[in-house]
């Protein structure tokens, strides 16, 4: 019997180890068995960092989560339909679930769940590499439970489904399979690949919100372009929109934004704007509709499309800072970043970065009240003067409050 207690103690922080031991003690006192399950077990075996614990009990997860919330002074979110809970405290987030079995009323529907055994719970999962569990109760702490030979598939770097109807029941597993394959540098085994290709049309049974979530998860990967390239190759990506491509151009642009954003990851909206950059207006609107994008992401895509129509003006090397500002003002900064990355024009890139790094932060030192004290009557002339001052600041014609005052006096003299 394989025991992973050493790997657990080596790879998990002391705070999480103490939490798991407390959770196992409480579960044992109540006659429940507690397991560490899913991706964290996979990553323990691979030596990959993963602090997102997924605990499963053959008992009452909601009751257990509430007791653990009292101990940790954390907050728990209950999902009664699935008899699951999420516990958050400090910087940790723990999923606590009741062992369950699942049935699907129709392809693409959310599963109908009922309490089950450990075996039931592991069988409902997506791929064999995610079907392993570790016993946490004292006396058997650290024992690996592997009914579907997930460890063998890890060793052979293989992605394998558990049964023939896996993708039919839940076609989002297609996207998840591609993510695991590319993230771990594994390969989808031949029978699973055959089933995946067969069931690509089943993605049409999945709601827009769930497809959007899967795409967002792809864009959070360390190298999302690898997943998108594979999705394009297998004709999965065109299911979102036929014009989308996971090509070399996209890979180059994704790498550029990672380098410019380092050490933080680029926002998902920037990746999405580059993915949809080749699309025209009607196609962008179709993407927004198909994925039911939230307003923030929809704005990024629309602004990026709008800015593409202004590239001619932005390509002028002699463009003044104030004209650059007026051309880009009002657009999402993420959209401006997208054109700065996507455009081949050095002038466009220069102007977009100037706006992002400096121009959008420049404001006049004088306020409307200051202008009234200088003798400008309330009304349209205040707005006109502020605009004049802003333009002068942008173009470097004034650099101080005193310079702005002198410019206002000169402007008033000309007006008079």
C-alpha positions in Angstrom: 0.0 0.0 0.0 1.5 3.4 -1.1 1.6 6.0 1.6 1.9 9.7 0.8 2.3 11.1 4.3 5.9 12.1 3.5 4.9 14.0 0.3 2.1 15.7 2.2 4.4 16.9 5.0 7.0 18.0 2.5 4.8 19.9 0.0 2.0 21.4 2.1 2.5 24.3 4.5 2.3 23.6 8.3 -0.9 25.6 8.6 -2.7 23.3 6.1 -1.3 20.2 7.6 -2.6 21.3 11.0 -6.0 22.0 9.5 -6.2 18.6 7.8 -5.3 16.8 11.0 -8.0 18.8 12.9 -10.5 18.1 10.2 -9.7 14.4 10.3 -9.9 14.3 14.1 -13.4 15.9 14.1 -14.6 13.6 11.3 -13.3 10.5 13.1 -15.0 11.6 16.3 -18.2 11.7 14.4 -17.6 8.3 12.8 -16.8 9.8 9.4 -14.0 9.0 7.1 -12.2 11.9 5.5 -10.1 12.0 2.3 -7.9 14.3 0.3 -9.1 14.0 -3.2 -8.7 15.2 -6.8 -6.1 17.5 -8.3 -4.1 18.0 -5.1 -3.4 14.3 -4.9 -2.4 14.3 -8.5 0.0 17.2 -7.9 1.4 15.7 -4.8 2.5 12.7 -6.9 3.9 15.0 -9.6 5.7 17.2 -7.1 3.7 20.3 -8.3 2.6 23.0 -5.9 -1.1 23.0 -5.2 -2.6 24.4 -2.0 -6.2 24.2 -3.2 -7.3 21.4 -0.9 -10.3 19.3 -1.8 -11.6 17.2 1.2 -14.3 14.6 0.8 -16.2 12.9 3.6 -18.4 9.8 3.7 -20.7 11.8 6.0 -22.0 15.3 6.2 -19.7 17.9 4.6 -21.8 20.9 5.5 -21.9 20.1 9.2 -18.1 19.4 9.1 -17.4 22.7 7.3 -19.3 24.7 9.9 -17.4 23.1 12.8 -14.1 23.9 10.9 -15.2 27.4 10.3 -15.6 27.9 14.1 -12.1 26.5 14.7 -10.4 28.6 12.0 -12.7 31.7 12.4 -13.1 31.4 8.7 -16.2 31.9 6.5 -18.1 29.0 4.8 -20.2 29.1 1.7 -22.8 26.3 1.5 -24.1 24.7 -1.7 -27.0 22.6 -0.4 -27.9 21.2 -3.8 -24.6 19.3 -4.0 -24.1 19.0 -0.2 -20.8 20.8 -0.5 -19.1 23.8 1.1 -16.2 26.1 0.6 -14.3 27.3 3.6 -12.1 30.4 3.5 -9.7 31.6 6.1 -6.6 33.6 5.9 -5.2 33.0 2.4 -6.6 29.5 2.1 -9.7 28.2 0.3 -10.8 24.6 1.1 -13.5 22.6 -0.7 -15.4 20.2 1.5 -17.7 17.7 -0.2 -19.9 14.8 0.7 -19.2 11.6 -1.2 -21.8 11.4 -3.9 -22.9 9.7 -7.1 -24.1 11.5 -10.2 -26.6 10.8 -13.0 -27.3 13.0 -16.0 -30.9 13.5 -17.1 -29.6 14.6 -20.5 -26.3 15.5 -22.2 -25.0 18.8 -20.9 -27.3 19.1 -18.0 -26.0 19.6 -14.5 -25.9 16.3 -12.7 -28.5 14.9 -10.4 -26.6 14.0 -7.2 -27.3 11.8 -4.2 -25.1 10.6 -1.3 -22.7 7.9 -2.3 -19.5 6.1 -1.3 -15.9 6.9 -1.9 -16.0 4.5 -4.9 -19.1 6.4 -6.3 -17.4 9.7 -5.9 -14.2 8.8 -7.6 -16.0 7.2 -10.5 -17.9 10.4 -11.3 -14.7 12.3 -11.9 -13.4 13.4 -15.3 -10.0 11.6 -15.8 -8.2 8.8 -14.1 -5.4 11.1 -12.9 -8.0 12.9 -10.8 -9.6 9.8 -9.3 -7.1 9.2 -6.5 -7.7 9.8 -2.8 -5.6 9.9 0.3 -7.0 8.7 3.6 -6.6 11.3 6.4 -8.1 9.5 9.4 -5.6 8.5 12.1 -4.3 5.0 11.8 -4.5 5.1 7.9 -3.2 8.6 7.4 -1.5 9.1 4.0 -2.7 5.8 2.4 -3.3 6.2 -1.4 -6.5 4.9 -2.8 -6.3 4.4 -6.6 -9.1 2.3 -8.0 -8.8 3.5 -11.6 -5.0 3.2 -11.9 -4.5 7.0 -12.0 -1.0 6.7 -10.8 -0.1 4.4 -13.7 -1.5 7.1 -16.1 0.5 9.7 -14.3 3.7 7.7 -14.8 2.8 7.2 -18.5 1.8 10.9 -18.9 -1.6 9.9 -20.1 -5.0 11.6 -20.0 -7.8 8.9 -19.9 -11.5 9.1 -19.3 -13.3 6.6 -17.1 -16.1 5.5 -19.4 -17.5 5.8 -22.9 -20.1 8.4 -22.1 -17.8 10.8 -20.2 -17.8 13.6 -22.8 -21.4 13.0 -23.7 -22.5 13.5 -20.1 -20.4 16.6 -19.7 -18.7 18.0 -22.8 -16.9 20.7 -20.7 -14.5 17.8 -20.0 -13.2 18.3 -23.5 -11.8 21.7 -22.6 -10.5 20.4 -19.2 -8.8 17.4 -21.0 -7.0 19.8 -23.3 -5.9 22.0 -20.3 -4.5 19.0 -18.4 -2.8 17.7 -21.5 -1.0 21.0 -22.2 -0.3 22.0 -18.6 1.2 18.7 -17.7 2.8 18.0 -21.1 0.8 14.7 -21.2 -1.0 13.2 -24.2 -4.6 12.2 -24.5 -4.6 8.4 -25.0 -6.1 7.1 -28.3 -9.5 5.8 -27.1 -10.1 9.0 -25.1 -9.1 11.1 -28.1 -11.5 9.1 -30.3 -14.3 9.8 -27.8 -13.3 13.5 -27.6 -13.5 14.0 -31.4 -16.8 12.0 -31.5 -18.4 14.3 -28.9 -17.2 17.7 -30.0 -20.8 18.4 -31.2 -21.9 17.8 -27.6 -20.4 21.2 -26.7 -23.5 22.6 -28.1 -25.4 21.1 -25.2 -23.5 23.2 -22.7 -24.7 26.6 -21.5 -23.0 29.8 -22.5 -22.0 30.5 -18.9 -20.2 27.2 -18.5 -18.4 27.5 -21.9 -17.2 31.0 -20.9 -16.0 29.6 -17.6 -14.0 26.9 -19.3 -12.4 29.5 -21.7 -11.6 31.7 -18.7 -9.9 28.8 -17.1 -7.8 28.2 -20.2 -6.8 31.9 -20.2 -5.6 31.5 -16.6 -3.1 28.8 -17.6 0.6 29.6 -17.6 0.7 29.1 -21.4 -2.9 29.4 -22.6 -1.8 29.5 -26.3 -0.8 25.8 -26.0 -4.3 24.9 -25.1 -5.8 27.1 -27.8 -3.5 25.7 -30.4 -4.5 22.1 -29.5 -8.2 23.2 -29.5 -7.8 24.6 -32.9 -6.0 21.5 -34.2 -8.8 19.3 -32.9 -11.6 21.6 -34.2 -12.8 22.4 -30.7 -11.9 26.2 -30.8 -14.2 26.9 -33.8 -17.1 25.8 -31.6 -16.8 29.1 -29.9 -16.5 31.0 -33.2 -15.4 29.7 -36.6 -13.0 32.6 -37.1 -10.9 32.0 -34.0 -7.4 30.7 -34.5 -4.8 29.2 -32.2 -1.9 30.0 -34.5 1.7 31.1 -34.3 0.7 34.8 -34.4 -1.4 34.3 -31.2 1.4 32.4 -29.5 3.9 35.2 -30.2 1.5 37.9 -28.9 0.6 36.0 -25.7 4.4 35.6 -25.0 4.9 39.4 -25.6 2.2 40.3 -23.0 3.6 37.9 -20.5 7.0 39.5 -20.8 5.6 43.0 -20.5 3.3 42.1 -17.6 5.9 40.1 -15.6 6.1 39.3 -12.7 2.3 39.3 -12.6 0.1 37.4 -15.1 -1.7 39.3 -17.9 -5.4 39.9 -17.3 -7.7 37.4 -19.0 -9.3 40.2 -20.8 -6.1 41.1 -22.6 -5.6 37.5 -23.7 -9.2 37.4 -24.9 -8.8 40.7 -26.8 -5.8 39.2 -28.7 -7.6 36.0 -29.4 -10.5 37.9 -31.0 -8.3 40.6 -32.5 -8.7 39.3 -36.1 -12.5 39.4 -35.9 -14.6 42.1 -37.3 -17.4 44.0 -35.6 -20.3 41.5 -36.2 -18.1 38.6 -35.2 -17.1 40.3 -32.0 -20.8 40.9 -31.2 -21.5 37.2 -31.8 -18.7 36.2 -29.4 -20.1 38.5 -26.8 -23.5 36.9 -27.3 -22.4 33.3 -27.5 -20.3 33.6 -24.3 -22.7 36.0 -22.5 -19.6 38.0 -21.6 -20.0 40.4 -18.6 -20.0 44.1 -19.4 -16.4 44.6 -18.5 -15.1 42.0 -21.0 -17.6 43.0 -23.6 -16.3 46.6 -23.4 -12.7 45.4 -23.8 -13.6 43.5 -27.0 -15.7 46.4 -28.4 -13.0 49.0 -27.6 -10.3 46.9 -29.2 -12.5 46.6 -32.4 -13.1 50.4 -32.3 -9.4 51.1 -31.9 -8.5 49.0 -34.9 -10.4 51.6 -37.0 -8.1 54.3 -35.7 -4.8 52.6 -36.4 -4.1 54.9 -39.4 -4.1 58.0 -37.3 -2.1 56.4 -34.5 0.5 55.2 -37.0 1.6 58.9 -37.6 5.0 59.2 -35.9 4.4 63.0 -35.6 1.2 62.6 -33.6 1.1 65.1 -30.7 0.6 63.8 -27.2 -2.7 65.7 -26.9 -4.0 64.1 -30.1 -2.8 60.7 -28.9 -4.7 61.3 -25.7 -7.9 62.3 -27.5 -7.7 59.3 -29.8 -7.4 56.8 -27.0 -9.3 58.5 -24.2 -12.4 56.7 -23.1 -11.2 53.2 -24.2 -10.5 50.4 -21.8 -6.7 50.4 -20.9 -6.8 46.7 -21.6 -8.0 47.4 -25.2 -5.2 50.0 -25.6 -2.7 47.3 -24.4 -4.2 44.9 -26.9 -3.5 47.2 -29.9 0.0 48.0 -28.5 0.7 44.3 -28.6 -1.1 43.4 -31.8 -0.1 46.2 -34.1 3.0 45.9 -36.3 3.5 49.6 -36.4 6.2 51.0 -34.1 4.4 54.4 -34.0 1.1 52.7 -32.9 2.9 50.8 -30.2 4.8 53.9 -29.1 1.6 56.1 -28.9 -0.4 53.4 -27.1 2.3 52.8 -24.5 2.8 56.6 -24.0 -0.9 56.8 -23.2 -0.9 53.9 -20.9 2.3 54.8 -19.0 2.0 58.6 -18.8 -0.7 60.6 -20.7 -3.7 59.1 -19.0 -2.4 60.3 -15.6 -1.8 63.9 -16.6 -4.2 66.5 -15.3 -4.1 70.3 -15.0 -3.0 71.6 -11.6 -5.8 74.3 -11.7 -9.3 73.4 -10.8 -12.6 75.0 -11.8 -12.7 76.9 -8.6 -9.1 78.2 -9.3 -10.3 79.4 -12.7 -13.2 81.3 -11.2 -10.8 83.1 -8.8 -8.7 84.0 -11.8 -11.7 85.8 -13.3 -13.4 83.2 -15.5 -17.2 83.4 -15.0 -19.0 80.1 -14.3 -20.3 78.4 -17.5 -18.9 76.9 -20.7 -15.7 79.0 -20.6 -14.6 77.1 -17.5 -14.8 73.8 -19.4 -13.1 75.4 -22.4 -10.2 76.7 -20.2 -9.7 73.3 -18.5 -9.5 71.6 -21.9 -7.0 74.2 -23.0 -4.9 73.7 -19.9 -5.1 69.9 -20.2 -3.9 70.0 -23.8 -1.0 72.3 -22.9 0.0 70.0 -20.1 -0.1 66.9 -22.4 2.0 68.6 -25.0 4.5 69.9 -22.4 3.8 73.6 -23.0 3.3 74.2 -19.3 4.8 72.2 -16.5 3.8 74.0 -13.3 0.8 75.6 -11.6 2.3 79.1 -12.1 2.8 78.3 -15.8 -0.9 77.3 -16.0 -1.9 80.6 -14.4 0.2 82.6 -16.9 -1.4 80.6 -19.7 -4.9 81.4 -18.4 -4.1 85.1 -18.2 -2.8 85.1 -21.8 -5.9 83.1 -22.9 -8.2 85.6 -21.2 -6.4 88.5 -22.9 -6.9 86.9 -26.3 -10.5 86.2 -25.5 -11.1 89.8 -24.6 
